Structure formats: structure tokens, C-alpha cells
């Protein structure tokens, strides 16, 4: 596999929210109104819970991908407290980008509590390198990676399984038209493939780091400007939206600017993490091809497992170095 040319910088983009921030909580409750007492699934607290994942995510990028040019943290009027204690050389490579910046000219779509809406706008970060890797804050690197794991001279390097398209029944199509129902990962990816012009199959990707290109988004939205405003206009996840990440993947496939790779592999920890997941953490240490980790919904795991996971992350990834007092 060819490697990205050395003169092409690569950035990382991480989305993050602290759902326990009183200001954020008030903003969400204000939007929900009467629904705040019985939140819809699209506004479940687990979507905004923070268990210190962001610091581990950044530590993993700095340790295992030191070739990254910059790391952008996209937030909603929040700043991670630990950033203030970082050494200057590390802090200079990290930027916090507020939603207002990427939603410029679309401020009527704010506030938003919807990852699909936010992901629609990530490519608009000022100064973002054309080649960038998108991370949710619960995705981590656990071994050293190289630029060629994400980008080749021809485009992006993707990981996933090709599957037959999901066919919606007529009644479900009608329900979607009225915004009834909720999107699933399968339907989001299948419909993104169709939106990109690929009807025969779709690439099913896991919860992993996603290599993407600003130019791919820019060119698509230049041709379909109405899609930019519409897809970013839903404050909560909606069945009428498309998944921007899947759209980018399938646009790259359509334009023959994507390679498919089976490595690095990824380990996914479930919300019911238990003995099996503890064993997986130990086993992955001996697997040189497994370099990604997703630990989703840590707010739902037991305190015991959370302690095990943090101890393992401290050993494997480490924490960010603090500036001397």
C-alpha cells in the first residue's frame, strides 16, 4: 500500500460534549420542552455522557500518531478543562472549534444535539487539512499507526464489509417522509450509498476512525447546496437525515479513490462489558493488527469494569503530560 506524500498534512477531528455541564443541560432541556421529562431516544443522556474519554483519545493520537499536524476538538461552547494544564508544545497542536464556527451562515440550525448534523459541517473547520481523520471521543488508537493506514496516493483507505442494499418497504418510506421512525446504522449507510449513486451494494463500516477529505465534501455540497442546510437542520437525530461519513465513503468508492483494507483491526467494547471484554483487552495486546479501540457508552458499564478499563488505558495509552507548576 502506498503512503501519503510527506508534503500532504493530515489532521484529526474529534467531536466532544460534556453532557453534565449545567449550561449544556439547560440548553437541551429548553429545546426539548415538555419532552425533557421523558426524553426521546435521540436525546438519551448516554449520548452526551463524559467519562474522561476525550483525554485518552487525545493521548492516543499524540502517542501513536505523532505525524498528525493538528487536532481539532469540536464542541458546543465548552472547553475541556485538562487543556489548560498541557505543556505548550502539545497545547499548540490542539484547537477547540465551536459549533458557531462550522455552522457559519447556518446559525439558525443551532443549537444542535445531533451528531449527524454536526458531522455534516466538520469539513468547514477553518484551516483544516484536506486529508483528515474523524474520531468520536470514544474511539482510540492503541498501537502505533502510519499515514498509509488512512490515506494512499490515490485517496482514502477504508475498512468494512460490502453488503446488499437495504430495501425500505412502501409504508416505511411513507413514515420516513413524515419523519416517523429512527435511523439505523444499516439504513443510514445503505441510503448514503444510494445518495452517492451506488445502488448495488453499500460498505458497512464499524465505529472506527474515519479518513476523509475536505474536497470530497466541498465538491458534493457545491453540486447539492440544499443538502448542506437541510441535513444540518435537525437538532436531534432524524430518520430523514443521511450519514455524512457514509456519504463520503461511498463518494470515494464511486470515484475510485478508495482502497479497502482489512487492517488495522478494531476492538469494540459493549455497554454490558464484563469478563469477556476483560479477556479481549488482554488478548488484543498480543495482536499487532488490532490498533483501534471503541469503548462506547462507558456511563452504562459497571464501576468495576470502568476501573479495569481505565487501568488498562493508563498502561496502554497513558494520559496527557501536564505542564509543570
Secondary structure by P-SEA (a helix, b strand, c coil): cccccccbbbbbbbbbbccccaaaaaaaaaaacccccccccccccccccccaaaaaaaaaaaaccccccbbbbbbccccccccccccaaaaaabbbbcccccccccccccccccaaaaaaccccccccccbbbbbcccccccccccccccccccbbbbbbbbbcbbbbcaaaaaaaaaccccccaaaaaaaaaaaaccccbbbbbcccbbbbbaaaaaaaaaacaaaaaaaacccccccccccaaaaaaaaaaaaccbbbbcccbbbbbcccccaaaaaaaaaaaacccccbbbbcccccccaaaaaaaaaaaaaaccccccccc
